[in-house]
Amino acid sequence: MVAKQAHAADDAKAAITAAASGETASAIAESYDDQIRPLLDVVDRLRHLKVTQEGIQLPTVVVGNQSSDKSTVLESLAGISIPSGQGICTRVPLVMRLQDDPSANSPKLQLEYSNGRVVTTTEAKVADTINVATAEIAGSGKGISNAPITLVVQKHGVPDLTIVDLHGITRVPVQGQPDDIYDQVTKIIKEYISPKESIILNVLPSTLDLPTCESIHMLQQVDRSGERTLAVVTKVDKAPEGLLEEVTMDDVHLGLGYVCVRNRIGDETYDC
């Protein structure tokens, strides 16, 4: 039922974009806000209450792979900067709730974590705010936690979408990480990708041999047919020869296919 509601939301947004009449667009937008948006909000509130632990599964879009610009992919969707860099940057699950707000002159950002704590932040300070919240939850070192942080982004032009950014897969612990870091990360990732309602967004760097990526192996354990996995191939500006053939041949059988992107580099911004 929820999946049908999600499809209905997509159809409504498409209709809003395609509407030729201002009055028609206004009417459809009003219908969307009255009927579809409340359903999406209910799903997000249920997720926040961790009802999945009681066997109630919710549809979600999941991002996960090791040091492959996955956080930058989320930046591109939300149009804001979030923590990224070397090592484990995503030390707790980051739930991003994107909400299109045509009336917003500037982004409205809010962090929710630690049993109802709410912190209002700005686009300029959001990365620092996330880092502070992460340190409170997972400590100031390089440890991880399965307690999520929710970032609500209300901004004009963003898709109505909830995305979960997961820890990067780490085989060998670095200084400051627990010896069982791989087992901890694997357990958390599988909690999110195992439900059949989850759409898995697998972010892969073009510089690696895609069929042998650790994340591909992990995803095939829970989605053998690949029917709910979409691959986003990053760093295409550094792409090796033969990348086109590799993604079009699709030796790993990803049912939702591949999208190749070049993310923001250095001081580039998302402003047009």
Residue pairs with C-beta under 8 A, 6 or more apart in sequence:
2 39
2 43
2 58
2 59
2 197
3 59
3 197
5 36
5 39
5 40
6 40
6 59
8 36
9 32
9 36
9 37
9 39
9 40
9 160
12 28
12 31
12 32
12 36
13 32
13 100
13 159
13 160
15 28
16 25
16 28
16 29
16 32
19 25
19 28
29 102
36 160
37 99
37 160
40 160
40 162
43 58
43 59
43 162
44 97
44 150
44 162
46 56
46 58
47 58
47 60
47 95
47 162
48 95
48 112
48 150
51 58
52 58
52 191
52 195
57 195
57 196
57 197
57 198
58 195
58 197
59 197
59 198
59 199
60 162
60 163
60 164
60 192
60 197
60 198
60 199
61 161
61 162
61 163
61 164
61 198
61 199
61 200
61 201
62 163
62 164
62 166
62 192
62 193
62 198
62 199
62 200
62 201
63 70
63 73
63 74
63 163
63 164
63 165
63 166
63 201
63 202
63 203
64 70
64 165
64 166
64 167
64 168
64 169
64 189
64 192
64 193
64 200
64 202
64 203
64 215
65 168
65 169
65 202
65 203
65 204
65 213
65 214
65 215
66 168
66 169
66 170
66 214
66 215
67 86
67 87
67 168
67 205
68 168
68 203
68 204
68 205
68 234
68 235
69 84
69 203
69 205
69 234
69 235
69 263
70 90
70 165
70 168
70 203
70 234
71 82
71 83
71 84
71 89
71 90
71 165
72 84
72 234
72 263
72 264
73 201
73 203
73 232
73 234
73 261
73 263
74 82
74 94
74 96
74 163
74 165
75 81
75 82
75 84
75 263
75 264
75 270
76 261
76 263
76 264
76 270
77 96
77 98
77 158
77 159
77 161
77 163
78 96
78 98
78 153
78 155
78 158
79 107
79 155
79 157
79 158
79 270
80 107
80 109
80 123
80 126
80 153
80 155
80 270
81 123
81 126
81 127
82 94
82 126
82 127
82 130
82 151
82 165
83 89
83 90
83 127
83 130
83 131
83 134
87 142
87 174
88 142
88 144
88 167
88 168
88 170
88 177
89 168
90 165
90 166
90 167
90 168
91 134
91 138
91 142
91 143
91 144
91 145
91 167
92 134
92 137
92 138
92 144
92 145
92 146
92 147
92 148
92 149
92 167
93 146
93 147
93 148
93 149
93 164
93 165
93 166
93 167
93 188
93 192
94 130
94 148
94 149
94 151
94 164
94 165
95 148
95 149
95 150
95 151
95 162
95 163
95 164
95 165
96 150
96 151
96 153
96 162
96 163
96 164
96 165
97 150
97 151
97 152
97 153
97 162
98 153
98 155
98 158
98 159
98 160
98 161
98 162
98 163
99 152
99 153
99 154
99 155
99 158
99 160
100 155
100 156
100 157
100 158
100 159
100 160
101 108
101 154
101 155
101 156
102 156
103 156
104 154
104 155
104 156
106 123
107 122
107 123
107 153
107 154
107 155
108 152
108 153
108 154
108 155
109 120
109 121
109 122
109 123
109 126
109 151
109 152
109 153
109 154
110 118
110 119
110 120
110 121
110 151
110 152
111 118
111 119
111 120
111 121
111 126
111 129
111 130
111 133
111 149
111 150
111 151
111 152
112 118
112 119
112 149
112 150
112 151
112 152
113 133
113 136
113 137
113 147
113 148
113 149
113 150
114 133
114 136
114 137
114 147
119 129
119 133
121 129
126 151
130 149
130 151
133 149
134 149
137 145
137 147
137 149
138 144
138 145
138 147
141 176
141 177
142 174
142 175
142 176
142 177
143 176
143 177
143 178
144 167
144 181
144 184
144 185
144 188
146 187
146 188
146 191
148 164
163 201
164 192
166 188
166 189
166 192
167 185
167 188
167 189
168 185
169 182
169 185
169 186
169 189
169 214
169 215
169 218
170 177
170 181
170 182
170 185
171 182
171 214
172 182
173 179
173 181
173 182
178 184
186 218
189 218
190 218
190 221
190 222
192 198
193 200
193 218
193 219
193 222
193 223
194 222
196 228
198 228
199 228
199 229
199 230
199 256
200 219
200 223
200 228
200 229
200 230
201 230
201 232
202 215
202 216
202 219
202 229
202 230
202 231
202 232
202 254
203 231
203 232
203 234
204 210
204 213
204 215
204 216
204 231
204 232
204 233
204 234
205 233
205 234
205 235
206 233
206 234
206 235
206 236
206 238
206 239
206 240
206 243
206 260
207 235
207 238
207 239
207 240
210 216
210 231
210 233
210 246
210 247
210 252
211 251
211 252
216 252
219 226
219 229
220 226
220 252
223 229
225 253
225 255
226 252
226 253
226 254
226 255
226 256
227 255
227 256
228 255
228 256
229 254
229 255
229 256
230 254
230 256
230 257
230 258
230 259
231 247
231 254
231 256
231 257
231 258
231 259
232 258
232 259
232 260
232 261
233 239
233 243
233 247
233 258
233 259
233 260
233 261
234 261
234 262
234 263
235 262
235 263
236 243
236 260
236 261
236 262
237 262
237 265
239 260
243 260
247 258
247 260
250 257
250 258
264 270
